[in-house]
Amino acid sequence: MFSYSGPARLIYPDGTMAELNRVDVIETVTDGLWQMSGAATSAETLNAGEARIKLPTGGEADVVVANVRPGAAGTSVTLLGS
């Protein structure tokens, strides 16, 4: 099991990037299937869809960005991956 809290970067398939101020993700194994889930916030505009998340620790994973919620303090999203 792996978990991470801190800054990260999203890279979308078209090459656009967004800095995440804070991301909280956890990776678990259920019946042999690795799954990742979490949430993130950013001062930048975020888009729903496929992306690659890169952590400052060197870790990276393909994720689906969902539940995009713009607000006064920035944008919040849900991250899902397997």
Stockholm file with secondary structure:
# STOCKHOLM 1.0

chainA/1-82         MFSYSGPARLIYPDGTMAELNRVDVIETVTDGLWQMSGAATSAETLNAGEARIKLPTGGEADVVVANVRPGAAGTSVTLLGS
#=GR chainA/1-82 SS CEEEEEEEEEECTTSCEEEEEEEEEEEEEETTEEEEEEEEEESSCCCSEEEEEECTTSCEEEEEEEEEEEETTEEEEEEEEC
#=GC SS_cons        CEEEEEEEEEECTTSCEEEEEEEEEEEEEETTEEEEEEEEEESSCCCSEEEEEECTTSCEEEEEEEEEEEETTEEEEEEEEC
//
